Amino acid sequence: MNLLDWFTLFSYIALNVDVVLQILQIYKTKSSKDLSLLGMIIRYAAIIIILMKFISLHDTPLILGQGLIALTFTVYFVLAAVYYRYRTKK
């Protein structure tokens, strides 16, 4: 991997910081009321489509970075959905 590949990978890691902070906020407040689940579904679909494209290109740094975002966003989405469902049952 060249220097640009490493910067790409580190950029993806940096992009995950916001999602991790959101996960911690949802967990701390036990609420997802300020989130749009429809918007999250659209973002999640886009993340998966982009990951599939990077896999087809066989570009390891992009696959690793997008895979990391997919994994982090999966946790974020599941946690938001759990608290959304919990909120609607009250």
DABELCOR-V485552 format. One record per residue. PHI is phi in whole degrees, 0 to 359 (none if undefined). D_FIRST is the distance of its C-alpha to the first C-alpha in Angstrom with 1 decimal. Layout:
# DABELCOR-V485552
phi:PHI d_first:D_FIRST
phi:PHI d_first:D_FIRST
This chain:
# DABELCOR-V485552
phi:none d_first:0.0
phi:270 d_first:3.8
phi:298 d_first:6.8
phi:297 d_first:8.0
phi:298 d_first:5.7
phi:295 d_first:6.9
phi:297 d_first:10.2
phi:299 d_first:10.5
phi:297 d_first:10.3
phi:295 d_first:12.7
phi:296 d_first:14.8
phi:296 d_first:15.4
phi:298 d_first:16.4
phi:297 d_first:18.7
phi:297 d_first:20.2
phi:285 d_first:21.2
phi:302 d_first:23.3
phi:298 d_first:26.0
phi:295 d_first:26.2
phi:297 d_first:26.5
phi:297 d_first:29.2
phi:294 d_first:31.0
phi:301 d_first:30.9
phi:297 d_first:32.5
phi:293 d_first:35.0
phi:298 d_first:36.1
phi:296 d_first:36.4
phi:292 d_first:38.4
phi:272 d_first:40.7
phi:56 d_first:40.9
phi:212 d_first:41.1
phi:234 d_first:39.1
phi:293 d_first:42.0
phi:266 d_first:40.1
phi:252 d_first:37.4
phi:263 d_first:37.7
phi:295 d_first:36.9
phi:297 d_first:37.1
phi:298 d_first:34.5
phi:293 d_first:32.3
phi:296 d_first:32.7
phi:297 d_first:31.7
phi:299 d_first:28.6
phi:296 d_first:27.7
phi:298 d_first:28.3
phi:297 d_first:26.0
phi:300 d_first:23.2
phi:292 d_first:23.6
phi:298 d_first:23.9
phi:296 d_first:20.7
phi:299 d_first:18.9
phi:299 d_first:20.6
phi:296 d_first:19.4
phi:295 d_first:15.7
phi:297 d_first:16.4
phi:295 d_first:18.1
phi:277 d_first:15.2
phi:57 d_first:12.9
phi:259 d_first:10.1
phi:304 d_first:8.6
phi:299 d_first:8.0
phi:291 d_first:11.4
phi:296 d_first:13.0
phi:297 d_first:12.3
phi:295 d_first:13.5
phi:290 d_first:16.4
phi:296 d_first:17.3
phi:296 d_first:17.7
phi:296 d_first:19.9
phi:298 d_first:21.8
phi:295 d_first:22.5
phi:297 d_first:23.6
phi:291 d_first:25.6
phi:299 d_first:27.2
phi:298 d_first:28.6
phi:302 d_first:29.7
phi:294 d_first:31.5
phi:297 d_first:33.2
phi:298 d_first:34.4
phi:296 d_first:35.7
phi:294 d_first:37.4
phi:298 d_first:39.1
phi:288 d_first:40.5
phi:293 d_first:41.5
phi:295 d_first:43.4
phi:298 d_first:44.9
phi:294 d_first:46.1
phi:283 d_first:47.7
phi:275 d_first:49.6
phi:288 d_first:51.5
